[in-house]
Amino acid sequence: MSGSPLEIFETIDARGWEPPEPMVRVLEALDRLPRGKKIVMLLHCEPRPLFKILTHNGFHYRCRFVPEGYFEVTIWHAADTLAASADLE
């Protein structure tokens, strides 16, 4: 059984941005991310270097390719008990 969806704290639409701007913006947002909320990031490529940083710093993520041609990365606190049982949509 699923819980309530996590509320989006911030959406970062980085499609078309040049490095390092997407990484800089998401790391700044992570510093402010409250428990029970999520960050959604939209990118034209899969941000593999970000995944190791997220895991190392206590975050979980889900990355999926959207049929419209971009990646959607959803990020939340690993220790967030709300996220453990919540729908991420």
For each residue, the residues with C-beta under 8 A, 3 or more apart:
1: 85
2: 85 86 87
3: 82 85 86 87
4: 82 86 87
5: 86 87 88 89
6: 36 37 38 76 82 83 86 87 88
7: 36 37 38
8: 11 37 38 39 40
9: 29 32 33 34 37 38 39
10: 29 32 33 39 40
11: 8 39 40 41 42
12: 22 25 26 29 39 40 41 42
13: 42
14: 17 21 22 25 26 41 42 43
15: 42 43 44 70
16: 44
17: 14 21 22
18: 21
19: 22 23
20: 23 24
21: 14 17 18 24 25
22: 12 14 17 19 25 26 41 43 47
23: 19 20 26 27 47 49 50
24: 20 21 27 28
25: 12 14 21 22 28 29
26: 12 14 22 23 29 30 39 41 50 75
27: 23 24 30 31 53
28: 24 25 31 32
29: 9 10 12 25 26 32 33 39
30: 26 27 33 39 54 57 59 75
31: 27 28
32: 9 10 28 29
33: 9 10 29 30 37 38 39 75 76 77
34: 9 37
35: 77 80 82
36: 6 7 80 82 83
37: 6 7 8 9 33 34 76
38: 6 7 8 9 33 74 75 76 83 88
39: 8 9 10 11 12 26 29 30 33 74 75 76
40: 8 10 11 12 72 73 74 75
41: 11 12 14 22 26 47 72 73 74 75
42: 11 12 13 14 15 66 70 71 72 73
43: 14 15 22 46 47 70 71 73
44: 15 16 69 70 71
45: 71
46: 43 63 65 71
47: 22 23 41 43 50 51 63 71 73
48: 51 52
49: 23 52 53
50: 23 26 47 53 54 61 73
51: 47 48 54 55 61 63
52: 48 49 55 56
53: 27 49 50 56 57
54: 30 50 51 57 59 60 61 75
55: 51 52 59 60
56: 52 53
57: 30 53 54
58: 77 78 79
59: 30 54 55 75 76 77 78
60: 54 55 75 76 77 78 83
61: 50 51 54 73 74 75 76
62: 73 74 88
63: 46 47 51 71 72 73 74
64: 71 72
65: 46 70 71 72
66: 42 69 70 71 72
67:
68:
69: 44 66
70: 15 42 43 44 65 66
71: 42 43 44 45 46 47 63 64 65 66
72: 40 41 42 63 64 65 66
73: 40 41 42 43 47 50 61 62 63
74: 38 39 40 41 61 62 63 88
75: 26 30 33 38 39 40 41 54 59 60 61
76: 6 33 37 38 39 59 60 61 80 83 88
77: 33 35 58 59 60 80 83
78: 58 59 60
79: 58
80: 35 36 76 77 83 84
81: 84 85
82: 3 4 6 35 36 85 86
83: 6 36 38 60 76 77 80 86 88
84: 80 81
85: 1 2 3 81 82
86: 2 3 4 5 6 82 83
87: 2 3 4 5 6
88: 5 6 38 62 74 76 83
89: 5
